[in-house]
Amino acid sequence: MKLKLKIKGKEYEIEILETGENQIKIKVGEKEFFFGEKEEISIAKTVLPKRDFSKKEIISPIAGTISEIFVKEGDFVKRDQKALLISAMKMENEIVSDFEGRVKEVLVKKNQEVKEGDILVILQ
């Protein structure tokens, strides 16, 4: 696959090829880069915290104020179901569940301040 990419007015020709050995070759101009099946490609300098998906918890992705809670103890929650709203910087942010399960405990109340990484709801 050949692409042309324009960055700050300069055009780059990029070619992406599979080598057949579980590797990908990316050619930018005359430079070639090889990436294996298990290698990570880091493009941005953003670091996301590691999540433990063995625990069924809904965690706050941002700091803010709980403005609405849509689930209660005993409710069955589906994956991607809206569970809470967090107000931050004059915006409402929907917090959805990454998991399916029954609500074991809601750890927050409406109008409560939360920090990034706080556990909001525990599922079982």
Backbone as a printed PyTorch tensor [residue, N CA C, xyz], in Angstrom:
tensor([[[  0.8540,  -1.1520,   0.0000],
         [  0.0000,   0.0000,   0.0000],
         [  0.9120,   1.2290,   0.0000]],

        [[  0.6660,   2.1490,  -0.9220],
         [  1.4330,   3.3860,  -0.9930],
         [  0.5470,   4.5550,  -0.6110]],

        [[  1.1100,   5.4530,   0.1870],
         [  0.3920,   6.6350,   0.6490],
         [  1.2620,   7.8690,   0.4620]],

        [[  0.6180,   9.0050,   0.3570],
         [  1.3350,  10.2800,   0.3950],
         [  0.8030,  11.0260,   1.6020]],

        [[  1.7290,  11.4810,   2.4180],
         [  1.3830,  12.1470,   3.6700],
         [  2.0130,  13.5230,   3.6630]],

        [[  1.2230,  14.5420,   3.9740],
         [  1.7220,  15.9150,   3.9740],
         [  1.7710,  16.4190,   5.4100]],

        [[  2.9640,  16.7810,   5.8740],
         [  3.1630,  17.2870,   7.2230],
         [  3.8670,  18.6250,   7.1240]],

        [[  3.2170,  19.6640,   7.6570],
         [  3.7590,  21.0210,   7.6340],
         [  4.2280,  21.4230,   6.2410]],

        [[  3.4070,  21.0920,   5.2440],
         [  3.7010,  21.4960,   3.8780],
         [  4.6700,  20.6060,   3.1290]],

        [[  5.3110,  19.6630,   3.8200],
         [  6.2530,  18.7610,   3.1750],
         [  5.5660,  17.4220,   2.9250]],

        [[  5.6940,  16.9030,   1.6870],
         [  5.0300,  15.6660,   1.3170],
         [  5.9870,  14.4860,   1.4440]],

        [[  5.4780,  13.3970,   2.0450],
         [  6.2520,  12.1750,   2.2280],
         [  5.5350,  11.0340,   1.5100]],

        [[  6.3040,  10.1940,   0.8280],
         [  5.7450,   8.9990,   0.2290],
         [  6.0200,   7.8350,   1.1610]],

        [[  4.9590,   7.1180,   1.5350],
         [  5.0680,   6.0260,   2.4970],
         [  4.5630,   4.7510,   1.8320]],

        [[  5.3030,   3.6690,   2.0570],
         [  4.8860,   2.3710,   1.5350],
         [  4.8490,   1.3860,   2.6920]],

        [[  3.7440,   0.6420,   2.8020],
         [  3.5790,  -0.3420,   3.8630],
         [  3.4680,  -1.7220,   3.2120]],

        [[  4.3410,  -2.6370,   3.6320],
         [  4.3820,  -3.9780,   3.0510],
         [  4.4240,  -5.0250,   4.1440]],

        [[  3.7770,  -6.1600,   3.9080],
         [  3.9170,  -7.3200,   4.7920],
         [  5.0360,  -8.1700,   4.2190]],

        [[  5.9730,  -8.6040,   5.0790],
         [  7.1020,  -9.3820,   4.5890],
         [  6.8060, -10.8770,   4.5650]],

        [[  5.7030, -11.3010,   5.1570],
         [  5.3490, -12.7150,   5.1750],
         [  5.9230, -13.4600,   6.3580]],

        [[  6.7400, -12.8170,   7.1640],
         [  7.3540, -13.4440,   8.3390],
         [  6.8330, -12.7860,   9.6080]],

        [[  5.5290, -12.4990,   9.6220],
         [  4.9030, -11.7910,  10.7410],
         [  5.5800, -10.4600,  11.0150]],

        [[  6.0510,  -9.8400,   9.9490],
         [  6.6650,  -8.5240,  10.0580],
         [  6.0230,  -7.5800,   9.0610]],

        [[  6.0900,  -6.3140,   9.3940],
         [  5.6230,  -5.2690,   8.4940],
         [  6.8030,  -4.3560,   8.2010]],

        [[  6.9470,  -3.9940,   6.9410],
         [  7.9990,  -3.0620,   6.5490],
         [  7.3250,  -1.7540,   6.1550]],

        [[  7.7940,  -0.6740,   6.7490],
         [  7.2960,   0.6530,   6.4040],
         [  8.4650,   1.4180,   5.8090]],

        [[  8.2700,   1.9090,   4.6050],
         [  9.3220,   2.6260,   3.8870],
         [  8.8910,   4.0800,   3.7500]],

        [[  9.7090,   4.9760,   4.2980],
         [  9.4670,   6.4070,   4.2060],
         [ 10.6510,   6.9920,   3.4600]],

        [[ 10.4060,   7.4350,   2.2370],
         [ 11.5090,   7.9000,   1.3990],
         [ 12.4390,   6.7250,   1.1440]],

        [[ 13.7000,   6.8800,   1.5070],
         [ 14.6750,   5.8050,   1.3280],
         [ 14.9130,   5.0010,   2.6060]],

        [[ 14.2770,   5.4040,   3.7070],
         [ 14.4720,   4.6970,   4.9750],
         [ 13.4290,   3.5940,   5.1260]],

        [[ 13.8700,   2.4430,   5.6590],
         [ 12.9810,   1.3090,   5.8870],
         [ 12.9380,   0.9730,   7.3730]],

        [[ 11.7290,   0.6690,   7.8620],
         [ 11.5240,   0.3140,   9.2610],
         [ 10.7840,  -1.0110,   9.3010]],

        [[ 11.2350,  -1.9340,  10.1670],
         [ 10.6160,  -3.2440,  10.2980],
         [ 10.0010,  -3.3660,  11.6870]],

        [[  8.7920,  -3.8920,  11.7230],
         [  8.0880,  -4.0810,  12.9800],
         [  7.5750,  -5.5080,  13.0420]],

        [[  7.8540,  -6.1790,  14.1690],
         [  7.4160,  -7.5580,  14.3680],
         [  6.0250,  -7.6030,  14.9440]],

        [[  5.5010,  -8.8070,  15.0790],
         [  4.1420,  -9.0290,  15.5350],
         [  3.9040,  -8.5000,  16.9450]],

        [[  4.8960,  -8.5890,  17.8380],
         [  4.6780,  -8.2170,  19.2350],
         [  5.2840,  -6.8640,  19.5930]],

        [[  5.8360,  -6.1800,  18.6400],
         [  6.4260,  -4.8880,  18.9350],
         [  5.3480,  -3.8220,  19.0150]],

        [[  5.5970,  -2.8330,  19.8360],
         [  4.6790,  -1.7140,  19.9480],
         [  5.2430,  -0.5540,  19.1630]],

        [[  4.3620,   0.1530,  18.5030],
         [  4.7710,   1.3320,  17.7620],
         [  4.2810,   2.5320,  18.5470]],

        [[  5.1810,   3.3780,  18.9590],
         [  4.8240,   4.5570,  19.7290],
         [  4.8820,   5.7680,  18.8130]],

        [[  3.7300,   6.4000,  18.6440],
         [  3.6700,   7.5630,  17.7610],
         [  3.5720,   8.8310,  18.5950]],

        [[  2.6560,   8.8470,  19.5300],
         [  2.4560,  10.0320,  20.3570],
         [  3.2110,   9.8740,  21.6690]],

        [[  3.4210,  10.9890,  22.3310],
         [  4.1210,  10.9540,  23.6060],
         [  3.1390,  10.8630,  24.7650]],

        [[  1.9340,  10.3940,  24.5000],
         [  0.9150,  10.2280,  25.5260],
         [  1.0640,   8.8470,  26.1490]],

        [[  1.0500,   8.8170,  27.4570],
         [  1.1570,   7.5410,  28.1640],
         [ -0.1730,   7.2870,  28.8570]],

        [[ -0.7840,   6.1650,  28.5480],
         [ -2.0350,   5.7970,  29.1860],
         [ -1.7450,   4.8510,  30.3500]],

        [[ -2.4370,   5.0370,  31.4640],
         [ -2.1890,   4.1420,  32.5970],
         [ -2.6580,   2.7310,  32.2690]],

        [[ -1.9430,   1.7500,  32.8350],
         [ -2.3390,   0.3580,  32.6360],
         [ -3.6280,   0.0990,  33.3900]],

        [[ -4.5140,  -0.6800,  32.7620],
         [ -5.7730,  -1.0410,  33.3960],
         [ -5.7620,  -2.5150,  33.7150]],

        [[ -6.3230,  -2.8670,  34.8630],
         [ -6.4600,  -4.2630,  35.2660],
         [ -7.8680,  -4.7070,  34.8900]],

        [[ -7.9940,  -5.4060,  33.7530],
         [ -9.3050,  -5.8100,  33.2760],
         [ -9.8270,  -7.0760,  33.9610]],

        [[ -9.0600,  -7.6250,  34.9100],
         [ -9.5660,  -8.7820,  35.6530],
         [-10.5690,  -8.3310,  36.7090]],

        [[-10.5020,  -7.0620,  37.1110],
         [-11.4560,  -6.5040,  38.0720],
         [-12.5170,  -5.7450,  37.2830]],

        [[-13.7540,  -6.0110,  37.5790],
         [-14.8470,  -5.3450,  36.8800],
         [-15.1870,  -4.0520,  37.6180]],

        [[-14.4760,  -2.9880,  37.2520],
         [-14.6810,  -1.6950,  37.8960],
         [-14.8660,  -0.6270,  36.8240]],

        [[-15.7450,   0.3090,  37.1160],
         [-15.8800,   1.4830,  36.2620],
         [-15.0540,   2.5680,  36.9300]],

        [[-14.0550,   3.0480,  36.2070],
         [-13.0730,   3.9830,  36.7610],
         [-13.2210,   5.3420,  36.0880]],

        [[-13.0360,   6.3900,  36.8480],
         [-13.1320,   7.7410,  36.3040],
         [-11.9380,   8.0400,  35.4020]],

        [[-12.1970,   8.3660,  34.1380],
         [-11.0950,   8.6890,  33.2330],
         [-10.6030,  10.1320,  33.4010]],

        [[-11.3910,  10.9620,  34.1050],
         [-11.0470,  12.3720,  34.2910],
         [-11.4680,  12.8230,  35.6820]],

        [[-10.9330,  13.9570,  36.0980],
         [-11.3680,  14.5730,  37.3510],
         [-12.5990,  15.4220,  37.0530]],

        [[-13.5240,  15.4780,  37.9950],
         [-14.7300,  16.2760,  37.8000],
         [-15.7370,  16.0200,  38.8930]],

        [[-16.9910,  16.3750,  38.6050],
         [-18.0840,  16.2250,  39.5570],
         [-19.1190,  15.2680,  38.9870]],

        [[-19.5600,  14.3130,  39.7870],
         [-20.6080,  13.3810,  39.3600],
         [-21.9010,  14.1790,  39.2330]],

        [[-22.4490,  14.2590,  38.0210],
         [-23.6770,  15.0280,  37.8270],
         [-24.9050,  14.1370,  37.6830]],

        [[-24.7060,  12.8790,  37.3250],
         [-25.8340,  11.9590,  37.1810],
         [-25.3390,  10.5250,  37.3430]],

        [[-26.1460,   9.6860,  37.9880],
         [-25.8280,   8.2630,  38.1410],
         [-27.0060,   7.4830,  37.5550]],

        [[-26.7130,   6.6350,  36.5710],
         [-27.7660,   5.9050,  35.8630],
         [-27.9230,   4.4590,  36.3240]],

        [[-27.0660,   3.9880,  37.2340],
         [-27.1320,   2.6100,  37.7110],
         [-27.2450,   2.5850,  39.2280]],

        [[-27.7620,   1.4750,  39.7400],
         [-27.8440,   1.2980,  41.1910],
         [-27.5110,  -0.1530,  41.5240]],

        [[-27.2760,  -0.4190,  42.7920],
         [-26.9480,  -1.7730,  43.2280],
         [-27.9900,  -2.7660,  42.7450]],

        [[-27.5180,  -3.8940,  42.1980],
         [-28.4170,  -4.9390,  41.7240],
         [-28.7530,  -4.8390,  40.2450]],

        [[-28.5430,  -3.6620,  39.6200],
         [-28.8160,  -3.5080,  38.1840],
         [-27.8530,  -4.3600,  37.3710]],

        [[-28.3260,  -4.8510,  36.2360],
         [-27.4440,  -5.5510,  35.2950],
         [-26.9830,  -4.5390,  34.2630]],

        [[-25.6760,  -4.4360,  34.0750],
         [-25.0870,  -3.4650,  33.1620],
         [-24.4720,  -4.2030,  31.9790]],

        [[-24.7420,  -3.6930,  30.7800],
         [-24.1400,  -4.2430,  29.5710],
         [-22.8920,  -3.4500,  29.2210]],

        [[-22.0260,  -4.0720,  28.4410],
         [-20.8190,  -3.3850,  27.9740],
         [-21.2420,  -2.1770,  27.1370]],

        [[-20.5490,  -1.0640,  27.3080],
         [-20.8050,   0.2120,  26.6180],
         [-22.0970,   0.8960,  27.0660]],

        [[-22.7000,   0.4260,  28.1540],
         [-23.8940,   1.0840,  28.6920],
         [-23.4760,   2.3010,  29.5000]],

        [[-24.2110,   3.3970,  29.3340],
         [-23.9370,   4.6240,  30.0820],
         [-24.2310,   4.3870,  31.5540]],

        [[-23.2580,   4.6740,  32.4150],
         [-23.4080,   4.4420,  33.8470],
         [-23.4850,   5.7430,  34.6430]],

        [[-22.6790,   6.7370,  34.2540],
         [-22.6200,   7.9980,  34.9870],
         [-22.3480,   9.1530,  34.0400]],

        [[-22.5620,  10.3620,  34.5450],
         [-22.1380,  11.5770,  33.8620],
         [-21.1960,  12.3100,  34.7980]],

        [[-20.0750,  12.7650,  34.2530],
         [-19.1290,  13.5680,  35.0260],
         [-19.0280,  14.9280,  34.3580]],

        [[-19.2110,  15.9830,  35.1530],
         [-19.0340,  17.3420,  34.6550],
         [-17.5970,  17.7620,  34.9060]],

        [[-16.9590,  18.2230,  33.8420],
         [-15.5890,  18.7090,  33.9670],
         [-15.3960,  19.8210,  32.9380]],

        [[-14.9090,  20.9430,  33.3880],
         [-14.6350,  22.0820,  32.5160],
         [-15.8760,  22.4700,  31.6950]],

        [[-17.0260,  22.5230,  32.3610],
         [-18.3070,  22.9200,  31.7740],
         [-18.7870,  21.9900,  30.6670]],

        [[-18.3220,  20.7310,  30.7100],
         [-18.7670,  19.7270,  29.7420],
         [-19.2610,  18.5020,  30.4870]],

        [[-20.2940,  17.8600,  29.9430],
         [-20.8130,  16.6140,  30.4870],
         [-20.1250,  15.4590,  29.7680]],

        [[-19.5450,  14.5340,  30.5070],
         [-18.8240,  13.3970,  29.9400],
         [-19.5140,  12.1070,  30.3510]],

        [[-19.9830,  11.3430,  29.3450],
         [-20.6360,  10.0680,  29.6220],
         [-19.5830,   9.0390,  29.9940]],

        [[-19.7940,   8.3330,  31.0870],
         [-18.9050,   7.2610,  31.5080],
         [-19.6520,   5.9560,  31.2650]],

        [[-19.0830,   5.1130,  30.4100],
         [-19.7240,   3.8460,  30.0560],
         [-18.9410,   2.6890,  30.6630]],

        [[-19.6190,   1.5630,  30.7850],
         [-18.9990,   0.3740,  31.3530],
         [-18.1760,  -0.3590,  30.3020]],

        [[-16.9950,  -0.7920,  30.6920],
         [-16.1480,  -1.6250,  29.8270],
         [-16.5340,  -3.0900,  29.9600]],

        [[-17.4360,  -3.3790,  30.9140],
         [-17.7600,  -4.7600,  31.2440],
         [-19.2660,  -4.9840,  31.2750]],

        [[-19.6330,  -6.2500,  31.3050],
         [-21.0080,  -6.6660,  31.5060],
         [-21.0620,  -7.3080,  32.8850]],

        [[-22.0910,  -7.0080,  33.6420],
         [-22.2100,  -7.6240,  34.9550],
         [-23.2370,  -6.9330,  35.8240]],

        [[-23.4160,  -7.4600,  37.0170],
         [-24.3670,  -6.9000,  37.9770],
         [-23.6360,  -5.8910,  38.8700]],

        [[-24.3050,  -4.7750,  39.1420],
         [-23.7170,  -3.7300,  39.9860],
         [-23.6550,  -4.2330,  41.4200]],

        [[-22.4280,  -4.3640,  41.9260],
         [-22.2250,  -4.8070,  43.3080],
         [-22.2860,  -3.6050,  44.2460]],

        [[-21.6490,  -2.4830,  43.8110],
         [-21.5920,  -1.3160,  44.6840],
         [-21.3420,  -0.0550,  43.8630]],

        [[-22.0850,   1.0080,  44.1860],
         [-21.8460,   2.3310,  43.6070],
         [-21.1060,   3.1210,  44.6780]],

        [[-19.8870,   3.5260,  44.3760],
         [-19.0260,   4.1410,  45.3920],
         [-19.1070,   5.6640,  45.4360]],

        [[-19.9170,   6.2690,  44.5590],
         [-20.0130,   7.7310,  44.5020],
         [-21.4650,   8.1740,  44.6390]],

        [[-21.6250,   9.4610,  44.9270],
         [-22.9430,  10.0700,  45.0280],
         [-23.0010,  11.2650,  44.0820]],

        [[-24.2050,  11.6760,  43.7380],
         [-24.3960,  12.8460,  42.8890],
         [-23.7390,  14.0670,  43.5480]],

        [[-23.0980,  14.8920,  42.7420],
         [-22.3900,  16.1210,  43.1490],
         [-21.0650,  15.8600,  43.8730]],

        [[-20.6380,  14.6080,  43.9220],
         [-19.3550,  14.2720,  44.5480],
         [-18.2090,  14.5770,  43.5920]],

        [[-17.1340,  15.1360,  44.1280],
         [-15.9280,  15.3820,  43.3430],
         [-15.1400,  14.0800,  43.2280]],

        [[-14.6280,  13.7960,  42.0190],
         [-13.8040,  12.6010,  41.8200],
         [-12.5140,  12.9970,  41.1000]],

        [[-11.5030,  12.1630,  41.2910],
         [-10.2160,  12.3630,  40.6220],
         [-10.0750,  11.3280,  39.5090]],

        [[ -9.1990,  11.6020,  38.5980],
         [ -8.8840,  10.6280,  37.5500],
         [ -8.3740,   9.3430,  38.2030]],

        [[ -8.9200,   8.2080,  37.8070],
         [ -8.4820,   6.9200,  38.3580],
         [ -9.3100,   6.4260,  39.5270]],

        [[-10.2170,   7.2690,  40.0650],
         [-11.0770,   6.8300,  41.1730],
         [-12.0220,   5.7190,  40.6850]],

        [[-12.2720,   4.7380,  41.5470],
         [-13.2290,   3.6900,  41.2410],
         [-14.6180,   4.2450,  41.5430]],

        [[-15.5060,   4.1710,  40.5460],
         [-16.8480,   4.7270,  40.6860],
         [-17.8830,   3.6510,  40.9870]],

        [[-17.7860,   2.5190,  40.2740],
         [-18.7580,   1.4290,  40.4060],
         [-18.0120,   0.1070,  40.3440]],

        [[-18.4360,  -0.8350,  41.1910],
         [-17.8630,  -2.1920,  41.1680],
         [-18.9510,  -3.1320,  40.6590]],

        [[-18.5770,  -3.9530,  39.6690],
         [-19.4780,  -4.9450,  39.1000],
         [-19.0400,  -6.3390,  39.5550]],

        [[-19.9530,  -7.2960,  39.4680],
         [-19.5920,  -8.6890,  39.7730],
         [-20.0130,  -9.5770,  38.6390]]])
